[in-house]
């Protein structure tokens, strides 16, 4: 089955998913963030077929998340090093770790994060950069950004309209404001 190209959609989530690819790509990034660099190390750590691993590494290089560097000329051997863009994917990987652990009792967690200096277990939390408020405590909704096209702005206008209609319905009213 051929993958659908999401790279042209006006959605940062779709574009990010397009770049990260699939679960194997995320697992390779996880390993790279843990310091794994060489093909044989990835192959040893992940239950992935060699051909699939080669394709995923090539895609991560093409997407600018990894850089392929030669470490031996004879025999020719390469390693895969995280780029700045690849290192920035750490927030995605940590968010998945936190989400995966969220409903588990501490004693049921397979992997935890620890501060290298103190050894203390930490819980990653996404916060608003301006206020420091945890995002999970905020009331949020997505909105069109400055580069949004007319169809994207129309989509968000429809979403806003639906939200207003639901709020009015919950309050027992039927009037729906249509101004923005």
C-alpha atoms as one frame of an Amber mdcrd trajectory, in Angstrom:
protein
   0.000   0.000   0.000   1.391   3.394  -1.004   1.694   6.069   1.678  -0.298
   9.255   1.268   1.907  12.350   1.001   0.885  14.798   3.738   3.742  17.261
   3.197   1.645  19.839   1.343  -1.230  20.029   3.816  -1.593  23.245   5.814
  -1.345  21.378   9.086   1.800  21.112  11.207   0.615  17.781  12.611   0.145
  16.279   9.130   3.531  17.591   7.971   5.238  16.270  11.095   3.633  12.849
  10.687   4.757  12.894   7.056   8.347  13.593   8.150   8.402  11.094  10.997
   6.830   8.460   8.807   5.724   5.505  10.873   6.391   3.676  14.120   9.756
   2.354  12.876  10.968   5.878  12.189   9.955   6.961  15.690  11.718   3.954
  17.196  14.862   4.712  15.168  14.735   8.327  16.388  14.284   7.068  19.954
  17.408   4.943  19.556  19.357   7.784  17.939  18.397  10.045  20.855  19.746
   7.302  23.141  23.093   7.456  21.319  22.786   4.643  18.782  24.433   5.582
  15.472  25.404   2.522  13.477  23.267   0.255  11.319  24.247  -2.881  13.233
  23.381  -1.190  16.548  19.929  -0.212  15.281  19.444  -3.737  13.888  20.459
  -5.264  17.220  18.130  -3.020  19.229  15.027  -3.142  17.024  13.105  -6.171
  15.722  13.111  -4.774  12.169  14.104  -6.412   8.894  17.406  -5.076   7.466
  15.769  -3.850   4.250  13.100  -1.969   6.182  15.752  -0.466   8.463  17.747
   0.713   5.430  14.667   2.354   3.912  13.684   4.076   7.155  17.220   5.376
   7.739  17.334   6.692   4.157  13.977   8.444   4.657  15.123  10.030   7.937
  18.256  11.278   6.144  16.149  12.607   3.233  13.826  14.400   5.688  16.804
  16.059   7.409  16.407  14.277  10.756  19.588  12.210  10.471  22.891  12.815
   8.687  24.806   9.919   7.173  28.546  10.117   7.997  31.335   7.817   6.868
  33.329   6.465   9.813  35.373   3.824   7.953  36.732   3.739   4.415  37.875
   0.114   4.443  35.437  -1.432   4.618  33.102   1.470   3.859  30.876   2.034
   6.884  28.511   4.852   7.755  26.850   6.055  10.917  23.657   8.050  11.334
  23.943  11.196  13.412  21.038  13.320  14.588  20.774  16.740  12.978  19.484
  19.747  14.901  16.087  18.963  13.409  16.365  15.352  14.559  17.363  16.421
  18.077  14.321  18.698  18.192  12.133  15.595  17.690  13.088  14.644  21.256
  10.040  16.572  22.476   7.792  14.303  20.372   9.487  11.131  21.633   9.317
  12.309  25.259   5.667  13.285  24.853   4.935   9.747  23.636   6.861   8.299
  26.588   4.916  10.465  29.038   1.611   9.642  27.347   2.440   5.912  27.378
   3.271   6.038  31.099   0.415   8.330  32.146  -2.108   5.625  33.011   0.403
   3.211  34.526   1.163   2.948  38.200   4.806   3.890  38.878   5.683   0.255
  39.576   4.247  -0.824  36.190   6.371   1.498  34.037   8.977  -0.143  31.806
  10.923   3.070  31.120  11.268   6.265  33.128  13.250   9.471  32.664  15.937
  10.424  35.131  17.913  13.623  35.578  21.565  12.814  34.759  22.862  15.083
  37.528  20.557  14.085  40.381  19.228  10.683  39.336  15.749  11.931  40.229
  12.883  10.582  38.143  11.216  13.323  36.141   7.863  13.665  34.401   8.014
  15.637  31.145   5.323  18.317  30.849   4.629  20.598  27.893   4.308  24.230
  28.970   3.455  27.532  27.352   6.775  29.308  26.728   5.414  32.746  27.632
   3.640  31.909  30.903   5.159  28.589  31.977   1.640  27.215  32.439   1.290
  23.488  31.720  -0.605  23.180  28.443  -2.803  20.418  29.921  -4.267  23.007
  32.331  -5.126  25.520  29.608  -8.288  25.795  27.519  -6.999  25.721  23.946
  -8.128  25.472  20.378  -6.254  25.560  17.089  -6.589  28.673  14.937  -5.385
  29.655  11.479  -1.881  31.113  11.416  -0.600  34.043   9.348   0.255  31.832
   6.333  -3.120  30.031   6.266  -4.867  29.935   2.900  -8.515  30.870   2.378
  -9.663  27.197   2.521  -7.824  26.698   5.823  -9.381  29.890   7.246 -12.807
  28.671   6.089 -12.218  25.300   7.787 -11.431  27.025  11.086 -14.465  29.294
  10.712 -16.645  26.154  10.374 -14.974  24.630  13.453 -15.579  27.838  15.436
 -19.212  27.818  14.340 -19.639  24.218  15.515 -18.043  25.041  18.885 -20.390
  28.003  19.381 -23.414  25.874  18.417 -22.413  23.159  20.921 -21.890  25.728
  23.692 -25.284  27.272  22.990 -26.900  23.840  22.952 -25.313  22.947  26.306
 -26.631  26.197  27.779 -30.080  25.334  26.497 -30.159  28.112  23.917 -30.557
  27.807  20.193 -29.123  31.170  19.139 -25.712  30.860  17.558 -23.489  33.879
  17.001 -22.044  34.011  13.521 -19.685  36.982  13.961 -15.998  36.360  14.531
